[in-house]
């Protein structure tokens, strides 16, 4: 039986590797089968088929039929998906609890002390790095927002404004509660007007035609993106983070000069 490569790749969502996907789909097509038959149908080496079937049984994708020779029965895809979902949720809950317990431990205090001591010994010019992939980039931006004490200055694109609301709403709220002043400049379009009302609760937003992408925190931390977000896939998005008061404060001053001339949000979009 030939199974499309695209289907095999998509079965990774079920947490199955290539051999597991081939054996399981072969068994689905047969209903009940032996290891040898499945090996031939799925084109999986016989020396591996038993290990693969054992793995599938542990994951809840197949059932071992009682009798000789040993045969296997495929679990319905919908049920298999529910089992995978339940397992992922259980694992996530356990890991979350472990992390929450760790946050309350003395070990975290010791690690924070080590980090603080190490940072004090680092030359400011060494506090820089590249951030590859939008998920990593946004994780660091959120870290910067959480550690802001006075100001957050953001220049972003139309779509970037929507993403930042979706990703950082909670962080923006906490920053405002600390008294941090947040300014955001972005192109205001019909596609992002829906988020303006909510985002305006935490930040002052003004319209700009510029498409630059950067964030400055407290006039010392800066992160800027090097590509147009409309022309780069999120996986290949790249940002540069630098801890430099000289550069960051200068950029913030230039931003504030431009800020005075930027258009305020039309009143209808605030309603």
C-alpha positions as CSV (number, residue, x, y, z in Angstrom):
1,X,0.0,0.0,0.0
2,X,1.4,3.4,-1.0
3,X,0.7,6.2,1.4
4,X,1.2,9.8,0.3
5,X,4.3,11.4,1.8
6,X,2.3,14.4,2.7
7,X,0.0,12.3,4.8
8,X,2.9,10.7,6.6
9,X,4.4,14.2,7.4
10,X,1.0,15.5,8.7
11,X,0.7,12.5,11.1
12,X,3.5,14.1,13.1
13,X,0.7,16.1,14.7
14,X,-0.2,12.8,16.3
15,X,3.3,12.5,17.7
16,X,4.2,9.7,15.3
17,X,7.5,9.3,13.6
18,X,7.8,8.1,10.0
19,X,7.8,4.3,10.7
20,X,5.0,4.6,13.2
21,X,2.9,6.6,10.7
22,X,3.5,4.0,8.0
23,X,2.7,1.0,10.2
24,X,-0.5,2.7,11.7
25,X,-1.9,3.7,8.3
26,X,-1.2,0.2,7.0
27,X,-3.1,-1.3,9.9
28,X,-5.9,1.2,9.4
29,X,-6.3,-0.1,5.9
30,X,-6.3,-3.7,7.0
31,X,-8.3,-3.5,10.3
32,X,-6.4,-6.5,11.8
33,X,-3.0,-7.7,10.8
34,X,0.3,-9.4,11.9
35,X,3.6,-7.7,12.3
36,X,5.0,-9.4,9.2
37,X,2.1,-8.4,7.0
38,X,2.3,-4.8,8.2
39,X,6.1,-4.7,7.6
40,X,5.6,-5.8,3.9
41,X,2.6,-3.4,3.3
42,X,4.2,-0.4,5.0
43,X,7.7,-1.1,3.6
44,X,9.2,-1.0,7.1
45,X,12.1,-3.3,8.0
46,X,10.9,-6.4,9.9
47,X,13.6,-5.9,12.4
48,X,12.0,-2.6,13.3
49,X,8.3,-3.5,13.0
50,X,7.9,-5.1,16.4
51,X,9.6,-2.1,18.2
52,X,7.3,0.2,16.2
53,X,4.2,-1.7,17.1
54,X,5.2,-1.8,20.7
55,X,5.6,2.0,20.6
56,X,2.2,2.4,19.0
57,X,0.6,0.2,21.6
58,X,2.1,2.3,24.4
59,X,0.9,5.5,22.7
60,X,-2.6,4.1,22.5
61,X,-2.9,3.8,18.7
62,X,-3.3,0.0,18.5
63,X,-4.5,-2.9,20.5
64,X,-2.8,-6.3,20.7
65,X,-5.3,-9.1,19.8
66,X,-5.2,-12.1,22.0
67,X,-4.2,-15.3,20.3
68,X,-1.5,-16.8,18.0
69,X,-0.1,-15.6,15.8
70,X,-0.1,-12.2,17.5
71,X,-2.2,-9.7,15.6
72,X,-2.9,-6.0,16.0
73,X,-6.0,-3.9,15.8
74,X,-6.0,-0.2,14.9
75,X,-7.6,2.3,17.1
76,X,-10.0,4.7,15.3
77,X,-8.2,7.9,14.3
78,X,-10.7,10.1,16.2
79,X,-10.1,8.1,19.4
80,X,-6.3,8.1,18.8
81,X,-6.4,11.9,18.5
82,X,-8.3,12.3,21.8
83,X,-5.7,10.1,23.5
84,X,-2.9,12.2,22.2
85,X,-4.7,15.3,23.2
86,X,-5.3,14.0,26.7
87,X,-1.7,12.9,27.1
88,X,-0.4,16.3,26.0
89,X,-2.7,18.1,28.4
90,X,-1.7,15.8,31.3
91,X,2.0,16.3,30.5
92,X,1.5,20.1,30.3
93,X,-0.3,20.2,33.6
94,X,2.5,18.3,35.3
95,X,5.2,20.4,33.8
96,X,3.3,23.6,34.7
97,X,3.0,22.5,38.3
98,X,6.7,21.6,38.4
99,X,7.6,25.1,37.1
100,X,5.2,26.8,39.6
101,X,6.8,24.9,42.5
102,X,10.2,25.7,41.2
103,X,9.4,29.5,41.2
104,X,8.7,29.2,44.9
105,X,11.9,27.3,45.7
106,X,15.2,28.7,47.2
107,X,17.0,27.3,44.1
108,X,15.4,30.0,41.9
109,X,16.6,32.7,44.3
110,X,20.1,31.3,44.1
111,X,20.0,31.2,40.3
112,X,18.7,34.8,40.2
113,X,21.6,35.8,42.5
114,X,24.1,34.1,40.1
115,X,22.6,35.9,37.1
116,X,22.6,39.3,38.8
117,X,26.2,38.8,39.9
118,X,27.2,37.7,36.4
119,X,25.5,40.6,34.7
120,X,27.3,43.1,36.9
121,X,30.6,41.8,35.6
122,X,29.6,42.0,32.0
123,X,30.7,44.9,29.8
124,X,27.6,46.7,28.5
125,X,28.9,46.2,25.0
126,X,28.6,42.4,25.5
127,X,24.9,42.6,26.3
128,X,23.6,42.1,22.8
129,X,22.4,39.2,20.6
130,X,20.4,38.1,17.7
131,X,16.9,36.7,18.0
132,X,15.9,34.2,15.3
133,X,12.3,33.3,14.7
134,X,9.3,35.4,15.7
135,X,8.4,33.2,18.7
136,X,11.8,33.7,20.2
137,X,11.7,37.4,19.2
138,X,8.4,38.0,20.9
139,X,9.4,36.0,24.0
140,X,12.3,38.5,24.5
141,X,10.1,41.5,23.8
142,X,7.7,40.3,26.4
143,X,10.6,39.9,28.8
144,X,11.6,43.5,28.1
145,X,8.1,44.8,28.7
146,X,7.8,42.9,32.0
147,X,11.1,44.5,33.2
148,X,10.2,48.1,32.1
149,X,10.2,50.7,34.9
150,X,9.6,54.0,33.2
151,X,8.9,53.9,29.4
152,X,8.2,51.6,26.5
153,X,8.5,53.0,23.0
154,X,7.3,50.9,20.1
155,X,7.3,51.4,16.3
156,X,5.6,48.6,14.4
157,X,3.6,47.7,11.3
158,X,-0.1,47.5,10.8
159,X,-0.1,43.7,11.3
160,X,2.5,44.0,14.0
161,X,0.1,46.1,16.0
162,X,-2.4,43.3,16.0
163,X,0.1,40.7,16.9
164,X,1.5,42.8,19.8
165,X,-2.0,43.2,21.2
166,X,-2.6,39.5,21.0
167,X,0.8,38.5,22.5
168,X,1.4,41.3,25.0
169,X,-2.0,42.5,26.3
170,X,-1.4,41.1,29.8
171,X,2.2,42.4,29.9
172,X,1.0,45.9,28.7
173,X,-1.6,45.9,31.4
174,X,0.8,45.1,34.2
175,X,3.3,47.7,32.8
176,X,0.7,50.4,33.0
177,X,-0.3,49.4,36.5
178,X,3.4,50.0,37.4
179,X,3.2,53.5,36.0
180,X,5.1,52.7,32.8
181,X,4.3,55.1,29.9
182,X,3.7,53.2,26.7
183,X,3.8,54.9,23.2
184,X,3.1,53.0,20.0
185,X,3.4,54.3,16.5
186,X,1.9,52.2,13.7
187,X,0.0,52.5,10.4
188,X,-3.7,52.5,11.4
189,X,-5.8,50.6,8.9
190,X,-9.2,48.9,8.7
191,X,-7.5,45.6,9.6
192,X,-6.2,46.8,13.0
193,X,-8.9,49.2,14.1
194,X,-10.6,46.5,16.1
195,X,-7.7,46.1,18.5
196,X,-7.2,49.9,19.0
197,X,-10.0,50.3,21.5
198,X,-8.6,47.6,23.8
199,X,-4.9,48.5,23.3
200,X,-5.6,52.2,23.9
201,X,-6.4,51.3,27.5
202,X,-2.7,50.6,28.1
203,X,-0.9,52.7,25.5
204,X,-1.0,55.9,23.6
205,X,-1.2,55.1,19.9
206,X,-0.6,57.3,16.9
207,X,-0.7,56.8,13.2
208,X,2.4,56.7,11.1
209,X,3.1,55.7,7.5
210,X,6.5,54.4,8.6
211,X,7.0,50.6,8.7
212,X,10.0,50.4,11.0
213,X,10.0,47.7,13.7
214,X,11.7,48.4,17.0
215,X,11.1,48.7,20.8
216,X,13.0,50.8,23.3
217,X,12.5,50.2,27.0
218,X,13.6,52.7,29.7
219,X,15.9,54.4,27.2
220,X,18.5,51.7,27.5
221,X,17.2,48.4,26.1
222,X,16.5,48.2,22.4
223,X,15.3,45.5,20.1
224,X,14.9,46.1,16.4
225,X,13.8,43.8,13.5
226,X,15.8,43.7,10.3
227,X,13.1,42.5,7.9
228,X,9.7,43.6,6.5
229,X,7.2,41.4,8.3
230,X,5.1,41.2,5.1
231,X,8.0,39.7,3.2
232,X,9.5,37.3,5.7
233,X,8.1,34.1,7.1
234,X,7.7,34.2,10.9
235,X,10.2,31.3,11.2
236,X,12.9,33.4,9.5
237,X,12.1,36.7,11.2
238,X,15.2,38.2,12.8
239,X,15.7,40.8,15.5
240,X,18.7,42.3,17.2
241,X,18.7,43.1,21.0
242,X,21.2,45.5,22.5
243,X,21.6,46.9,26.0
244,X,23.0,50.3,25.3
245,X,21.9,53.5,26.9
246,X,23.8,55.6,24.3
247,X,22.1,54.2,21.3
248,X,18.7,53.5,22.8
249,X,18.2,56.9,24.4
250,X,19.2,58.6,21.1
251,X,16.7,56.5,19.2
252,X,14.0,57.3,21.8
253,X,14.7,61.0,21.4
254,X,14.3,60.9,17.6
255,X,11.1,58.9,18.1
256,X,9.7,61.6,20.4
257,X,10.6,64.3,18.0
258,X,8.6,62.5,15.3
259,X,5.8,61.6,17.8
260,X,4.8,65.3,18.1
261,X,3.9,65.3,14.4
262,X,2.2,62.0,14.2
263,X,-1.6,61.8,13.6
264,X,-3.7,61.0,16.7
265,X,-6.1,58.1,16.4
266,X,-9.4,59.2,14.7
267,X,-12.1,59.6,17.3
268,X,-14.4,57.1,15.6
269,X,-11.8,54.3,16.1
270,X,-11.8,54.9,19.8
271,X,-15.5,54.4,20.2
